Amino acid sequence: MANNIEVKELLDAGVHFGHLTRRWDPNMAPYIYMERNGIHIINLYKTAAKIDEASEALKKIAASGRKILFVATKKQAKEIVAEKASKANQPYITERWPGGMLTNFVTIRKAVKKMAAIDRMKKDGTFNTLSKKERLQVDRLRAKLEKNLGSISDMTRLPGALFVVDIKREHIAIKEAQKLNIPIFAMVDTNSDPRQVQYVIPANDDASKSIDKVMTYVSDAVIEGLSERKATKNEAKATEAKPAEAKAEAPKAAAVEAPEVVTEAAKQEEE
């Protein structure tokens, strides 16, 4: 995948722009190329290498069947992350991070089940038996749950990885993932500490063009992993089907041979 990551494309998207030099985190020094007009410039060759490394790891996680939870609650990242995660069929959080989302996952699942129960009420007609006031309350609850948890309704177990845009803003999500030893992938700007993340992608996490460019590479890798998983499943099914076909053909072959054996036995009796 490294060959597909063009440094010029990253440059055009403004991925190289860091924060003001006075706001930097010294631990980001290995990823900084230079300082220009009081702003740190990120080394895009290192960014490209890190995108490639993270993409390969995400592809393997997706191919294993585990989910990757995308987290981005900042205004300029919300829509981009929601779109890319949906395209890759992965869960995402773009509203406020629900405290205990990972560390208290059982409770979060109960809330998701509550949402499903409301949907069932509407389908089977139970909802219509409620009073007008009760229906309004249920609708409000459903809307609130949908806004905060709708995108993770298919996530039945803890994710295999977390992908974060802006680790300073999403520090609660980072801490929860660290407690549970969930691998963290993230876009890390020059004002953040990369030591909190296993897979660092040094990049401008404030500009929408930069976020879109990095997210495109990442989501494509996840989709590739899912395609590999599908292909492997299809191969396994085909392999299982072959022995069954062979067994079905075996009796037919025996039936064809049987008359010949009878004929030979009859000839021997005549002699």
N, C-alpha and C positions, 0 to 999 in steps of 0.2 A: 503493500500500500504506500510505502514511502515515495515511490516514483509519482504517485498521483497527487501528492501534496506539493503544490507550487508555491515557492516563497514569494513570488511576485503577486500571486492572488492574495496571500496573507497581507502583503504590504498595501495593496490597493484597498483592502478592507479595513486598514488601520489597526491591525492586530498588534503592531509594534509600539503603539503609544501607551506608556505607563503613566504613573502619577507624578506629581511634583516631587522633586528630589527631597524636599524637607519632610515628605510624608512616607518615605520609603521604609521597607523592612529590610535590614541588612542581610537577612537570610536569603533574599532574592538576588543577591549580588552575582551568583553564577549564571543567572539568566539575563543579566543586563548587559547590553552592548556598549552603550555610551550615554552621556547626558547632553541634552541640547535645549537651550533656552529655559533651563530650570526644570526640564522634564526628562525622566528616564526613558530610554529607548530599549525595548526588549529585543534580544537576539533571535531573529525569526528562524534561523537555521536550527537553533535548539528547540524552538516552538514546533517546527515541522517534525523533528525527531521525536518529540514528546507526544505529538498528536498520533504519530504512527505507532508508538509503543502502547499508548492508551487504547487506540482503535483495535489493535491485535488482541489485547486483554478483554475488551468489551465484546469482541466477536466470539471469543471462546465462552464467555459467560452466557451470551445469548444462545449459542449453539448447544449449551448444556441444559437449556430449558428454564434457567432462572431469570427472574425479572430484574431490570435495572430501573431504579427509581430516580427520576430527574427532578431536581429542585432549583427553582429560580423564582423568587417573589419580587424582584425589583422590576419596576415599570417597563424598562426598555428590553427586558429579557422574557417577560411573561408569555406573550403571544408566540414568539419564536420557539421557545422551549415546548410549549403546549403543542404547536404544530408538528415539530420534528419528532417529539415523543409519540404522538398519536400515529404518525406515519410509520414509525417503527413498532407500533403496538405495545408500547411500554407505559407504565404508570407515571404520573407526574404531579408535583405540588407547585402551583403558581400563585396560590393565595397564601394567607398566613400559615406558617408551619404549625400544625396541631401538636402541642406539647405532649410528649410520650408516644408520638407516632410510631417509633420503633421500639422503645423500651417498654411501652405499655400497649403493644400491638393487639392484644386480646380485646381490650376495651374499644380500640379503634374499629376492630372487626365487628364488634357488637353494633356500633353506630352504622356501619355499612349494611349490616343485616336488617337494621331498623328501616333503612331506606328501601331495601328490597321488600320488606313486609308492607310498607305503605303502597308500593307499586302493586303488590298482590291484592291489597284491599280495593284498589281502584279497578282492577281487572274483574274480581269476583263479585263486585257490587256492594261490598260491605261499606265502602266509603260513602255511598249514597244514603245509607241508613243513619249516618251521623247528623247532628244538628248543624245548622249553617255556621255557627261559631266554632264548633269542633272541626268542621271541614277546613275552615280558614286557618286554624292553629296547625292542623296536620300539613296543610299546603306550605305554610311558612317553615315548618320544621324540615319538610322535604327539600325545599329550596335552599335552606341553610346547609343541610347535609350535602346536597349536590354541589354547592359552591366550594365547600371545603374538602369533600372526600369523593366526589363523583368520579374523578380521574383515577382513583385507586380501587374502585369497586371490584375489579377483576384480580386484585392482588390478594390471594388467599394465604400467603405465607410471607415471611420477611424477605426483602429483596436480596439478590446476590451481590448487588453493588449499588452505590449511590453516585450520581453525577450532579455536581453542584456548580452553579454560576455565582461567583462572589462568596468566598468562604467566610469573609468577615461578617457579611449580612446574615448568612445562614449558619452562624456558629452553634446554634442549638442542635440543628440537624447533624452537624459535624460531630458534636460531643456524643450524641445518641449512637451514631454509627460506630464511633471509636469504642464505646462501652461494649458493643455487641460484636466487635471485630469484623464489621462489614467493610470491605474495601471501598475507599473513597477516591473518585476521579473528580478533578475540578479544574476550571479555568481560574488561574491564580494571577492576580495583578501585582504590581511592584509594591503595593502597600500592605500585602498579606504575608503570613508566615507559611511557606510551602511545607514545613516539617509536619503539619497536621494532616497532610494528604499523601496517600501512597502513589497515586498517578497524577503528577503535576503537569498542567498545560499552561506554561507562562503566556499570558495573553491579556489584552485589553478587555476587561469584563464590564465596561461601562457603555461602549458604543454598540448599537444594535447591529451594524454591519459586521463588526468583529465577532459578536456572539453568533450571528447567523452563519458566518463562514465556518467557525469551529464546530458548531452544532451540526452542520451539514456533513462534515467528515465523520463525526461521531455516530450520527444516526445511520449513515450509509454502512458503517462497520457493523452496527447492530443488525440491520436488515440482512446483511451478508451472512451473519452468524445464524440468523433464523432460517435463511434459505438452505444453508448447509444442514441444519437440523432436519428440515423437511425432506431434503434429498436422502439423508441417512435413513430416515424412517421409511421412505418409499422403497429403498433398497432392501431393508430388513423385511418388509412385507412381501416383496418379490421373491426373496430367498425362502421365506416360509411357505409361499404358495407352490414352489417347485416340487418339494417332496410330496405334497398333497396330490399334485397332478400325476406324479409318477406312480403313486399308490393306486390312483383311479385307473391308470392305463394298464397296470399289471394284470388284473383279472381278465381284461379284454384280450391280452396276449395269450393267456392260458386257454381262453375259449377258442382262439384260432388254432392253437397247437393240438387241442384235444381230438378233433376228428382224424388227424393224421395218425395219432397213436392208435386209435380204434381200428383204422384201416390196416395198419401193419399187423396188429394182433389177429385180425380176421384172416389175413393172408397166411400167417403161420399155422393157423388151425386147418386151413384148406390143404396145406402141404402135408 
